[in-house]
């Protein structure tokens, strides 16, 4: 197997390893990590994600009862991502395929508009949000305040943050969780 690795300007475990790696060094892959959502006895689910969280969304879809209903709202950088999403018989899926002409603000507005369309969610709705950090905050707040869902019904994680490298964002999340 061949592994290509880009060394960026920031420092961290991956960059430090890559800068000293030699041909023939051993590499291990860990994961997937634990599921963020743990309640799989609800009748309704809302899953929001982007290209960075598609594997997490897939893992959740596979655990949701086939009799449950819900919505999947996804952002992707290409049409090729759509077939990667697992299917569910009663989950409606909405995609926004990002193009260079779609601004961050337009993405954010589209996501919030889709969430606002989910009026009168059943009381036992379970929500997963795996997006950019500011999107997570906005959408989580909507579910808590406008939809009146309990905090325990919402599993939210920022997979990345605009303008911030992964190491810095990881440190920020430890100091101030989403």
Secondary structure, 3 states (H helix, E strand, C coil): CCCCCCCCCCCCHHHHHHHHCCCCCCCCCCCCCCCCCCCCCCCEEEEEECHHHHHHHHHHHHHCCCCCEEEEEEEECCHHHHHHCCCCCCEEEEEEECCCCCCHHHHHHHHHHHHHCCCCCCCCCEEEEEEEHHHHHHHHHHHHHCCCCCHHHEEEEEEECCCCCHHHHHHHHHHCCC
